[in-house]
């Protein structure tokens, strides 16, 4: 159909300064998906004074696509003044407010949308908003967001989030109520039983807590926190042998958590063995426990039975020792005393006409409907009648969805190396293969896959998928409980992503966390002033493309960085360059030390001052973050300066 014989064109020719003809033209062009031409018509309509809500909304969408969010907001607000219930404006403006962290305004708009256009409201919006505000300690607003989401879709994810927020508000009766609602929806979710056990634990009902912790472990045998919590209960009940056994199971999956050693040490102290207590607090496990862990590590994965199922074994189970990091402090932080790591074997499972399910957790079954324990965090796949409709993905599908894959670190070390295992097992990834993955919403996800010659068209993305294929390829769950960056992972990433030619190290970098909601550097201005006097430049990794991040770190001769996902790029540094990682005192973790150890970086760390003292000095309210991993960092400038001096920087 030609556009040039339409009546609105006649109107434009007859009165070229009237907006109505351009409005009609814009609507027609949009309907025919000629968006660029539609945008030009919208601009002309606005130029000649259009106040039509659809035109204002179209103008806002144009600005939003161009990331001109302030201008987009102005158009959306103008649209809503003309038409307070204009659905597209309510929807899009709520997401702009969410991006800007104007959470109350965002929730109000989206709730208005839900009331008047319930099918248009987004559960993902409520989950994102709720999770963000809960992480920052605003549990009340989190409850409001999650409850709105529960109206939208009564599922276990949202019910569990409501319960978590109520638990942090100390409204334990409401937390129990929503965990029970979650169990009605699905009685076989490990995380629901674990959350319910936590509430019973806080209520002092240890018998019920143990019952649900054990169910949680049965449904998901690698849930570290459940073993640790059982140990706490056994310790409180003075059942020290049982507590130690639970600690051994927890340590099998997470060796870098000093609190596990503390409980075990106290158990031996209570049993009268103060020598073993001191040994364990220094990070040295008793010989018999170390041997048991090494043996358990060899048999970590249980494949079960079922046909046809073929396992391609890759890297054998390993026990490796990490050299201690460096610090100007007189004693190593406890988290850096734990120098032994047990990494299980890696493999690829080839399942002919098998099925796989993912919704937060993975579940896989053979063609004869037998769950494969080594590949499953839940047994949900055994009940296909409760799952989404089965989707057939053709001849071959590679199944790699994973929790936390939107985080740069977890994407890099939990997801990408699983593709390496496919190739190491002798399978060449073909253009016809379907790659099943959580999502591809973030540029670094798309860019890294492109460099691995995987196109968006190959990817099947879904947060709730139940799939089959003539052949499924499923690699080891690398980040199932705790990611251990191993030398083979670092080598794979460097081989695939390092720039050529490899730049010479010449830049001193401070890694900034300007866009973070939490774990902010409170005295960053002073830190930057100090580092600039040592010729450091400031970079913010999230503002760079995937390739730019890698090239920047590859050119570094020294790095100072607060703990954060941007430090994943240490993987691409020249071996032996100095690295200084900055921590808050209550959140010290080992992942970037492990990367540094695998690569041979000269790793140093500085522990900051208690952030509560900073807030007290500045007479500011202290944020009540959801977890310790959110704690802000108050850098000890004297300690940082001494470390720089020690390194000769």
VENRAQUI-V219196 format. One record per helix or strand. SS is the DSSP state (@ for helix, = for strand). FROM is the first residue (numbers start at 1). LEN is the number of residues. If there is no record, write none. Layout:
BEGIN
ss & from & len
SS & FROM & LEN
SS & FROM & LEN
END
This chain:
BEGIN
ss & from & len
@ & 7 & 8
@ & 19 & 13
@ & 35 & 13
@ & 53 & 13
@ & 69 & 14
@ & 87 & 13
@ & 103 & 14
@ & 123 & 13
@ & 139 & 14
@ & 156 & 13
@ & 172 & 14
@ & 190 & 13
@ & 206 & 14
@ & 224 & 13
@ & 240 & 14
@ & 258 & 13
@ & 274 & 8
@ & 287 & 12
= & 309 & 5
= & 318 & 4
= & 326 & 1
@ & 334 & 3
= & 340 & 4
= & 347 & 6
= & 355 & 4
= & 362 & 4
= & 371 & 1
@ & 373 & 3
@ & 380 & 3
@ & 384 & 3
= & 391 & 2
= & 396 & 4
@ & 408 & 17
= & 434 & 4
@ & 443 & 9
@ & 456 & 3
= & 459 & 3
= & 465 & 4
= & 471 & 5
@ & 487 & 11
= & 507 & 5
= & 521 & 1
@ & 524 & 9
= & 537 & 3
@ & 541 & 3
@ & 546 & 9
= & 556 & 7
@ & 565 & 8
= & 578 & 7
= & 587 & 1
@ & 591 & 9
= & 602 & 6
= & 609 & 1
@ & 611 & 8
@ & 628 & 3
= & 633 & 2
@ & 637 & 11
END
